[in-house]
């Protein structure tokens, strides 16, 4: 019998990408009312539910689920600054409700999707680096990690936590302009030759392509990843200038950078390594910046023509 999978945030970029990667198996998706497309409803069981609504979550009948991938979140530093209460409700209370759901249905494992934002402004971070979040978002994602760990303490249900670095690729919503460094720059580049960027064109970042995230997720059920935290990143230090130059090359246009003032909590420096995950599983990311941006641009242009 095949495993039954539950994905919170199933209508979003990472959640829906994961469902498509898994293919035609028994998958249940949870997301906010009105988020699901007809395509999503056609292929999988879709539950419209705000995970921060405790009554709705506690009433769900999901017995028999084998693996829970908790991906739903308010997923941007700027968004957490604009609406800190919503950030706390979705990321903190929402994760508490997912943990309580797991206590009730007892899956084989809970997989929680965290973020590089828990480190704040640091270089060469490993999973042992002290967490120093500089945004409400980073604080709420770190709190979610602690809530997740309690499912092991309370019920003996193992977990795996992935700290994703800036994730990009086809499927991101280009109309969301407060999260996703590559998608934001691509949207701006499609609208104008001049791009406003914050905190300078030389700020240090690392990215990971959605395809590499998907291959990493396939290792989550393995016992070797039980009760561990892993960074997921491509070991290539980049800058906004490098990203924008690559977008310009992929689009075939010259782009001009205009530096503007940033916002409180924005990460200026964040680099690290995913070596621990490689040591445990043999996973290696394969998509470099040029390949990832080229593919992203081609897919967006193809969709625009259609």
C-alpha positions as CSV (number, residue, x, y, z in Angstrom):
1,X,0.0,0.0,0.0
2,X,1.4,3.4,-0.9
3,X,2.0,6.1,1.7
4,X,-0.7,8.8,2.2
5,X,0.7,12.3,2.2
6,X,-0.7,15.5,3.7
7,X,0.8,18.9,2.5
8,X,-0.2,22.1,4.2
9,X,0.2,25.1,2.0
10,X,-0.6,22.8,-0.9
11,X,-1.7,25.6,-3.2
12,X,1.5,27.6,-2.8
13,X,4.8,27.6,-4.7
14,X,6.7,24.9,-2.7
15,X,3.6,22.9,-1.6
16,X,2.1,22.5,-5.1
17,X,5.6,21.8,-6.6
18,X,5.9,19.0,-4.1
19,X,2.5,17.5,-4.9
20,X,3.3,17.6,-8.6
21,X,6.7,16.0,-8.0
22,X,5.1,13.1,-6.0
23,X,2.7,12.5,-8.9
24,X,-0.5,10.4,-8.9
25,X,-0.6,9.1,-5.3
26,X,-2.9,9.6,-2.4
27,X,-2.2,13.3,-1.4
28,X,-4.3,15.6,0.6
29,X,-3.7,19.4,0.3
30,X,-4.7,22.1,2.9
31,X,-4.7,25.8,2.1
32,X,-6.7,28.9,2.6
33,X,-10.3,29.1,1.1
34,X,-10.2,30.3,-2.5
35,X,-6.6,29.4,-3.1
36,X,-7.0,26.1,-5.0
37,X,-7.3,26.0,-8.8
38,X,-9.5,23.6,-10.7
39,X,-6.4,21.7,-11.7
40,X,-5.4,21.1,-8.1
41,X,-8.9,20.0,-7.1
42,X,-9.0,17.6,-10.1
43,X,-5.9,15.7,-9.1
44,X,-5.9,15.7,-5.3
45,X,-8.1,16.0,-2.2
46,X,-8.2,19.7,-1.4
47,X,-9.3,21.0,2.1
48,X,-9.9,24.7,2.3
49,X,-8.9,25.6,5.8
50,X,-6.9,28.3,7.6
51,X,-4.4,26.4,9.7
52,X,-4.5,29.1,12.4
53,X,-8.2,28.3,12.9
54,X,-8.0,25.9,15.8
55,X,-11.6,24.7,15.7
56,X,-11.4,24.0,12.0
57,X,-8.1,22.1,12.3
58,X,-9.2,20.1,15.3
59,X,-12.3,18.9,13.4
60,X,-10.4,17.5,10.4
61,X,-10.7,13.7,10.0
62,X,-7.3,12.7,8.5
63,X,-6.6,9.4,10.2
64,X,-4.4,7.2,8.0
65,X,-2.0,9.9,6.9
66,X,1.6,8.6,6.8
67,X,3.7,11.8,6.3
68,X,2.8,15.4,7.0
69,X,4.7,18.1,5.1
70,X,4.0,21.3,6.9
71,X,4.8,24.0,4.3
72,X,2.0,26.5,4.9
73,X,3.3,29.9,6.2
74,X,3.4,33.6,5.9
75,X,6.6,33.4,3.9
76,X,8.3,36.7,3.7
77,X,10.3,39.1,6.0
78,X,8.6,42.2,4.5
79,X,5.1,40.6,4.9
80,X,5.9,39.9,8.6
81,X,6.8,43.5,9.1
82,X,3.6,44.8,7.4
83,X,1.3,42.3,9.3
84,X,3.1,40.9,12.3
85,X,-0.1,39.5,13.9
86,X,-0.9,37.5,10.7
87,X,2.7,36.3,10.6
88,X,2.4,35.0,14.2
89,X,-1.0,33.5,13.7
90,X,-0.1,31.5,10.5
91,X,3.4,30.6,11.5
92,X,3.2,30.1,15.2
93,X,-0.5,29.2,16.0
94,X,-0.8,27.4,12.7
95,X,2.2,25.2,13.5
96,X,0.8,24.5,17.0
97,X,-2.4,23.3,15.3
98,X,-0.4,21.1,12.9
99,X,1.5,19.6,15.8
100,X,-1.8,18.9,17.6
101,X,-3.2,17.3,14.5
102,X,-0.2,15.0,14.4
103,X,-0.7,14.1,18.0
104,X,-4.2,13.0,17.0
105,X,-3.6,11.2,13.7
106,X,0.0,9.9,14.6
107,X,1.7,10.0,11.2
108,X,5.1,8.2,10.7
109,X,6.8,11.6,10.5
110,X,6.3,15.4,10.5
111,X,8.4,17.4,8.1
112,X,8.6,21.1,8.8
113,X,9.8,23.7,6.3
114,X,11.7,26.4,8.0
115,X,13.9,29.2,6.6
116,X,17.4,30.7,6.5
117,X,15.8,33.7,8.2
118,X,16.3,32.0,11.6
119,X,20.1,32.9,11.3
120,X,19.7,36.6,10.7
121,X,22.8,38.3,9.2
122,X,25.6,35.7,9.3
123,X,28.0,34.1,7.0
124,X,29.0,30.4,6.5
125,X,26.2,29.2,8.7
126,X,25.9,25.5,9.6
127,X,23.0,23.8,11.5
128,X,25.0,24.4,14.7
129,X,25.3,28.1,14.2
130,X,23.5,30.2,16.8
131,X,20.2,31.4,15.5
132,X,19.8,35.2,15.5
133,X,16.6,36.2,13.6
134,X,16.3,39.8,12.7
135,X,12.7,39.8,11.5
136,X,9.3,38.8,12.9
137,X,9.3,36.2,10.1
138,X,12.6,34.7,11.3
139,X,11.3,34.6,14.9
140,X,8.0,32.9,13.9
141,X,9.8,30.3,11.8
142,X,12.2,29.5,14.6
143,X,9.3,29.2,17.0
144,X,7.8,26.7,14.5
145,X,10.9,24.6,14.8
146,X,10.5,24.3,18.5
147,X,6.8,23.5,18.2
148,X,7.7,20.8,15.7
149,X,10.3,19.2,18.0
150,X,7.6,18.8,20.6
151,X,5.8,16.2,18.5
152,X,8.7,13.9,19.2
153,X,8.8,14.9,22.9
154,X,5.0,14.5,23.4
155,X,4.3,11.5,21.2
156,X,7.5,9.9,19.9
157,X,6.7,10.9,16.4
158,X,9.9,11.8,14.5
159,X,10.4,15.0,12.6
160,X,12.7,16.5,10.0
161,X,13.3,20.2,9.7
162,X,14.5,21.9,6.5
163,X,15.9,25.4,6.6
164,X,15.4,26.6,3.0
165,X,17.6,29.3,1.6
166,X,16.0,31.7,-0.9
167,X,14.0,29.3,-3.1
168,X,13.2,30.2,-6.7
169,X,11.9,28.8,-9.9
170,X,8.9,28.4,-12.2
171,X,5.7,28.3,-10.3
172,X,6.4,31.4,-8.1
173,X,3.7,34.0,-8.2
174,X,5.3,37.0,-9.9
175,X,2.5,39.3,-8.6
176,X,3.6,38.8,-5.0
177,X,6.2,41.6,-4.6
178,X,7.2,41.2,-1.0
179,X,8.8,37.7,-1.1
180,X,11.2,35.8,-3.4
181,X,14.3,37.8,-4.4
182,X,14.6,36.2,-7.9
183,X,10.8,36.4,-8.7
184,X,10.7,40.0,-7.6
185,X,13.6,41.0,-9.8
186,X,12.2,39.1,-12.7
187,X,8.9,40.8,-12.4
188,X,10.5,44.2,-12.2
189,X,12.7,43.4,-15.2
190,X,9.6,42.4,-17.2
191,X,8.1,45.8,-16.4
192,X,11.1,48.1,-16.7
193,X,14.7,48.4,-17.6
194,X,15.4,50.0,-14.2
195,X,15.2,47.9,-11.0
196,X,15.0,49.3,-7.5
197,X,16.8,47.1,-5.0
198,X,17.4,47.4,-1.2
199,X,20.5,47.2,0.9
200,X,22.9,47.5,-2.0
201,X,23.8,45.5,-5.1
202,X,26.6,43.7,-3.3
203,X,24.7,42.1,-0.4
204,X,25.6,38.4,0.0
205,X,23.0,35.7,-0.5
206,X,22.6,32.1,-1.5
207,X,19.7,30.5,-3.4
208,X,18.3,27.1,-4.1
209,X,16.3,26.1,-7.1
210,X,12.9,24.5,-6.5
211,X,14.0,21.3,-8.4
212,X,16.8,20.8,-5.9
213,X,14.4,21.3,-3.0
214,X,12.1,18.6,-4.4
215,X,14.9,16.1,-4.6
216,X,15.8,16.9,-1.0
217,X,12.3,16.3,0.2
218,X,12.4,12.8,-1.1
219,X,14.9,11.9,1.6
220,X,12.6,13.1,4.4
221,X,11.0,9.8,5.1
222,X,14.4,8.1,5.6
223,X,15.1,7.2,9.2
224,X,18.6,8.7,8.9
225,X,17.0,12.2,8.8
226,X,14.9,11.6,11.9
227,X,14.9,14.4,14.5
228,X,17.4,16.5,12.5
229,X,17.6,20.0,11.1
230,X,19.2,20.6,7.7
231,X,20.1,23.6,5.7
232,X,19.1,23.4,2.0
233,X,21.2,25.7,-0.2
234,X,23.3,25.8,-3.4
235,X,26.9,26.6,-2.4
236,X,27.2,29.6,-4.6
237,X,27.5,33.1,-3.0
238,X,25.7,35.6,-5.2
239,X,24.7,39.2,-5.0
240,X,21.6,41.1,-6.3
241,X,23.8,42.5,-9.0
242,X,24.7,39.0,-10.2
243,X,21.1,37.9,-10.1
244,X,20.0,41.0,-12.1
245,X,22.8,40.6,-14.6
246,X,21.7,37.0,-15.2
247,X,18.1,37.9,-15.6
248,X,19.1,40.6,-18.1
249,X,21.2,38.1,-20.0
250,X,18.3,35.5,-20.0
251,X,15.8,38.2,-21.2
252,X,18.2,39.7,-23.7
253,X,18.0,43.2,-22.3
254,X,20.3,45.6,-20.4
255,X,19.1,46.3,-16.8
256,X,19.9,49.3,-14.6
257,X,20.2,48.9,-10.9
258,X,18.8,51.7,-8.6
259,X,19.7,51.3,-5.0
260,X,17.0,52.3,-2.5
261,X,16.6,52.2,1.3
262,X,15.7,48.8,2.7
263,X,13.3,47.9,5.5
264,X,13.8,46.8,9.1
265,X,14.7,43.1,9.4
266,X,15.8,42.6,5.8
267,X,18.8,40.3,5.6
268,X,21.9,41.9,4.2
269,X,24.2,38.8,4.5
270,X,23.3,35.2,4.7
271,X,25.5,32.4,3.4
272,X,25.9,28.8,4.5
273,X,26.3,25.2,3.7
274,X,24.2,22.1,3.2
275,X,27.1,19.7,3.9
276,X,25.3,17.9,6.7
277,X,22.5,16.9,4.5
278,X,24.9,15.7,1.9
279,X,26.9,13.6,4.4
280,X,23.7,11.9,5.7
281,X,22.0,11.3,2.4
282,X,24.3,11.9,-0.6
283,X,22.0,14.7,-1.9
284,X,23.7,17.4,-3.9
285,X,22.0,20.4,-5.5
286,X,22.5,20.6,-9.3
287,X,20.9,23.8,-10.5
288,X,23.3,26.8,-10.7
289,X,22.1,30.4,-11.0
290,X,22.5,30.6,-14.8
291,X,20.6,27.4,-15.4
292,X,17.9,28.2,-12.9
293,X,17.2,31.7,-14.1
294,X,17.3,30.7,-17.8
295,X,14.7,28.0,-17.1
296,X,12.6,30.3,-15.0
297,X,12.6,33.0,-17.7
298,X,11.8,30.5,-20.5
299,X,8.8,29.1,-18.6
300,X,7.4,32.6,-17.8
301,X,7.8,33.7,-21.4
302,X,6.1,30.4,-22.6
303,X,3.2,31.0,-20.3
304,X,2.9,34.6,-21.4
305,X,2.7,33.6,-25.0
306,X,-0.1,31.1,-24.2
